[in-house]
Amino acid sequence: QVQLVESGGGLVQAGGSLRLSCAEASGRTFSNYNMGWFRQAPGKEREFVAGISRSGGKKHYADSVKGRFTISRDNAKNTMYLQMNSLNSEDTAVYYCAADRDPFSDYVPLNGYDYWGQGTQVTVSS
């Protein structure tokens, strides 16, 4: 069973930065998984934030974070990252990482992920 553990959330002032990490803790072959970040704000549906293919060669961002957030991964460390800059109050949410197991395709799924982490809270104060 894939175990995804997020970390790096917290309270930050508007305009500040945070870096989230998502580690795969069960020892699965991390490079078999296309990965994504999602978020859910209070009273809103969960939304796609960014995704990265198995190889790291393909990335996709939601329009709301394009130019401010950067997704990356280190397959040797079984870890994915989300660098978040120029944060604003609309970025306040619980952030989840997700894994899509597909050892034969290198792409960025926007939905249909197989495994999810427990989430990490990001709060941006204005």
Short mmCIF file of the C-alpha atoms (twelve columns), coordinates in Angstrom:
data_MODEL
# 
_entry.id   MODEL 
# 
loop_
_atom_site.group_PDB 
_atom_site.id 
_atom_site.type_symbol 
_atom_site.label_atom_id 
_atom_site.label_alt_id 
_atom_site.label_comp_id 
_atom_site.label_asym_id 
_atom_site.label_seq_id 
_atom_site.Cartn_x 
_atom_site.Cartn_y 
_atom_site.Cartn_z 
_atom_site.pdbx_PDB_model_num 
ATOM 1   C CA . GLN A 1   0.000   0.000  0.000   1 
ATOM 2   C CA . VAL A 2   1.346   3.408  -0.978  1 
ATOM 3   C CA . GLN A 3   1.800   5.740  1.967   1 
ATOM 4   C CA . LEU A 4   2.055   9.430  1.195   1 
ATOM 5   C CA . VAL A 5   3.130   11.835 3.915   1 
ATOM 6   C CA . GLU A 6   2.931   15.595 3.403   1 
ATOM 7   C CA . SER A 7   4.920   18.120 5.386   1 
ATOM 8   C CA . GLY A 8   5.932   21.760 5.230   1 
ATOM 9   C CA . GLY A 9   2.614   23.460 5.785   1 
ATOM 10  C CA . GLY A 10  2.123   26.284 8.242   1 
ATOM 11  C CA . LEU A 11  1.217   29.914 8.770   1 
ATOM 12  C CA . VAL A 12  2.805   32.512 6.500   1 
ATOM 13  C CA . GLN A 13  2.175   36.167 5.746   1 
ATOM 14  C CA . ALA A 14  0.851   37.246 2.406   1 
ATOM 15  C CA . GLY A 15  3.685   37.526 -0.081  1 
ATOM 16  C CA . GLY A 16  5.687   34.864 1.685   1 
ATOM 17  C CA . SER A 17  6.801   31.404 0.621   1 
ATOM 18  C CA . LEU A 18  6.483   27.811 1.734   1 
ATOM 19  C CA . ARG A 19  7.792   24.528 0.383   1 
ATOM 20  C CA . LEU A 20  5.653   21.445 0.751   1 
ATOM 21  C CA . SER A 21  7.063   17.941 0.598   1 
ATOM 22  C CA . CYS A 22  5.344   14.644 -0.116  1 
ATOM 23  C CA . ALA A 23  7.274   11.517 0.790   1 
ATOM 24  C CA . GLU A 24  6.335   7.986  -0.195  1 
ATOM 25  C CA . ALA A 25  6.944   6.016  3.005   1 
ATOM 26  C CA . SER A 26  6.182   2.415  2.096   1 
ATOM 27  C CA . GLY A 27  9.184   1.817  -0.114  1 
ATOM 28  C CA . ARG A 28  7.266   1.517  -3.377  1 
ATOM 29  C CA . THR A 29  9.029   2.395  -6.607  1 
ATOM 30  C CA . PHE A 30  8.288   6.114  -6.630  1 
ATOM 31  C CA . SER A 31  9.130   6.492  -10.301 1 
ATOM 32  C CA . ASN A 32  6.130   4.296  -11.178 1 
ATOM 33  C CA . TYR A 33  3.772   7.053  -10.070 1 
ATOM 34  C CA . ASN A 34  2.616   10.224 -11.733 1 
ATOM 35  C CA . MET A 35  2.050   12.686 -8.904  1 
ATOM 36  C CA . GLY A 36  -0.116  15.656 -8.118  1 
ATOM 37  C CA . TRP A 37  -0.923  18.331 -5.574  1 
ATOM 38  C CA . PHE A 38  -4.505  19.255 -4.729  1 
ATOM 39  C CA . ARG A 39  -6.013  21.640 -2.208  1 
ATOM 40  C CA . GLN A 40  -9.296  22.148 -0.464  1 
ATOM 41  C CA . ALA A 41  -10.332 25.410 1.121   1 
ATOM 42  C CA . PRO A 42  -13.132 25.605 3.710   1 
ATOM 43  C CA . GLY A 43  -16.522 25.321 2.046   1 
ATOM 44  C CA . LYS A 44  -15.014 24.594 -1.360  1 
ATOM 45  C CA . GLU A 45  -14.407 21.508 -3.429  1 
ATOM 46  C CA . ARG A 46  -10.985 19.979 -3.721  1 
ATOM 47  C CA . GLU A 47  -9.122  21.373 -6.713  1 
ATOM 48  C CA . PHE A 48  -6.094  20.409 -8.756  1 
ATOM 49  C CA . VAL A 49  -3.053  22.596 -8.111  1 
ATOM 50  C CA . ALA A 50  -0.146  21.031 -9.984  1 
ATOM 51  C CA . GLY A 51  1.007   17.703 -11.349 1 
ATOM 52  C CA . ILE A 52  4.213   16.085 -12.504 1 
ATOM 53  C CA . SER A 53  4.841   13.003 -14.606 1 
ATOM 54  C CA . ARG A 54  6.811   9.960  -13.495 1 
ATOM 55  C CA . SER A 55  10.011  11.170 -15.060 1 
ATOM 56  C CA . GLY A 56  9.539   14.760 -13.971 1 
ATOM 57  C CA . GLY A 57  9.651   15.839 -17.577 1 
ATOM 58  C CA . LYS A 58  6.030   16.935 -17.824 1 
ATOM 59  C CA . LYS A 59  4.353   19.423 -15.511 1 
ATOM 60  C CA . HIS A 60  0.981   21.101 -15.409 1 
ATOM 61  C CA . TYR A 61  -0.350  23.907 -13.221 1 
ATOM 62  C CA . ALA A 62  -3.724  25.363 -12.425 1 
ATOM 63  C CA . ASP A 63  -4.072  28.866 -13.825 1 
ATOM 64  C CA . SER A 64  -4.447  30.265 -10.309 1 
ATOM 65  C CA . VAL A 65  -0.917  29.210 -9.310  1 
ATOM 66  C CA . LYS A 66  0.947   29.415 -12.609 1 
ATOM 67  C CA . GLY A 67  4.062   31.538 -12.248 1 
ATOM 68  C CA . ARG A 68  3.980   31.368 -8.447  1 
ATOM 69  C CA . PHE A 69  4.185   27.635 -7.651  1 
ATOM 70  C CA . THR A 70  6.772   25.137 -8.857  1 
ATOM 71  C CA . ILE A 71  6.368   21.383 -8.679  1 
ATOM 72  C CA . SER A 72  9.347   19.045 -8.690  1 
ATOM 73  C CA . ARG A 73  10.318  15.541 -7.650  1 
ATOM 74  C CA . ASP A 74  13.375  13.564 -6.633  1 
ATOM 75  C CA . ASN A 75  12.780  9.910  -7.463  1 
ATOM 76  C CA . ALA A 76  15.956  8.862  -5.662  1 
ATOM 77  C CA . LYS A 77  14.499  10.308 -2.462  1 
ATOM 78  C CA . ASN A 78  10.925  9.141  -3.116  1 
ATOM 79  C CA . THR A 79  9.778   12.711 -2.612  1 
ATOM 80  C CA . MET A 80  7.788   15.362 -4.455  1 
ATOM 81  C CA . TYR A 81  7.863   19.071 -3.698  1 
ATOM 82  C CA . LEU A 82  5.729   22.147 -4.182  1 
ATOM 83  C CA . GLN A 83  7.520   25.474 -3.898  1 
ATOM 84  C CA . MET A 84  4.927   28.161 -3.262  1 
ATOM 85  C CA . ASN A 85  5.883   31.815 -3.662  1 
ATOM 86  C CA . SER A 86  3.911   35.076 -3.529  1 
ATOM 87  C CA . LEU A 87  1.269   33.442 -1.383  1 
ATOM 88  C CA . ASN A 88  -2.050  35.174 -0.854  1 
ATOM 89  C CA . SER A 89  -5.129  34.530 1.252   1 
ATOM 90  C CA . GLU A 90  -6.786  32.576 -1.553  1 
ATOM 91  C CA . ASP A 91  -4.048  29.950 -1.220  1 
ATOM 92  C CA . THR A 92  -5.241  29.084 2.290   1 
ATOM 93  C CA . ALA A 93  -6.306  25.452 2.216   1 
ATOM 94  C CA . VAL A 94  -5.412  21.922 3.167   1 
ATOM 95  C CA . TYR A 95  -2.944  20.651 0.593   1 
ATOM 96  C CA . TYR A 96  -2.922  16.996 -0.416  1 
ATOM 97  C CA . CYS A 97  -0.501  15.012 -2.486  1 
ATOM 98  C CA . ALA A 98  -1.741  12.200 -4.664  1 
ATOM 99  C CA . ALA A 99  -0.257  9.345  -6.669  1 
ATOM 100 C CA . ASP A 100 -1.398  7.760  -9.898  1 
ATOM 101 C CA . ARG A 101 0.141   4.357  -10.484 1 
ATOM 102 C CA . ASP A 102 1.003   3.960  -14.137 1 
ATOM 103 C CA . PRO A 103 4.447   2.499  -14.796 1 
ATOM 104 C CA . PHE A 104 3.852   2.604  -18.559 1 
ATOM 105 C CA . SER A 105 2.754   6.200  -19.117 1 
ATOM 106 C CA . ASP A 106 4.576   9.444  -18.422 1 
ATOM 107 C CA . TYR A 107 1.911   12.128 -18.137 1 
ATOM 108 C CA . VAL A 108 0.104   14.452 -15.750 1 
ATOM 109 C CA . PRO A 109 -3.350  13.250 -14.755 1 
ATOM 110 C CA . LEU A 110 -5.801  15.915 -13.649 1 
ATOM 111 C CA . ASN A 111 -8.032  13.443 -11.829 1 
ATOM 112 C CA . GLY A 112 -8.459  9.749  -11.077 1 
ATOM 113 C CA . TYR A 113 -5.566  9.462  -8.648  1 
ATOM 114 C CA . ASP A 114 -5.226  6.180  -6.792  1 
ATOM 115 C CA . TYR A 115 -3.622  7.191  -3.484  1 
ATOM 116 C CA . TRP A 116 -3.837  10.247 -1.254  1 
ATOM 117 C CA . GLY A 117 -1.965  11.695 1.680   1 
ATOM 118 C CA . GLN A 118 -3.561  13.024 4.856   1 
ATOM 119 C CA . GLY A 119 -3.008  16.654 3.969   1 
ATOM 120 C CA . THR A 120 -1.095  19.599 5.407   1 
ATOM 121 C CA . GLN A 121 -2.623  22.950 6.346   1 
ATOM 122 C CA . VAL A 122 -1.417  26.119 4.667   1 
ATOM 123 C CA . THR A 123 -2.701  29.379 6.122   1 
ATOM 124 C CA . VAL A 124 -1.838  32.726 4.581   1 
ATOM 125 C CA . SER A 125 -2.489  35.761 6.737   1 
ATOM 126 C CA . SER A 126 -3.177  39.122 5.135   1 
# 
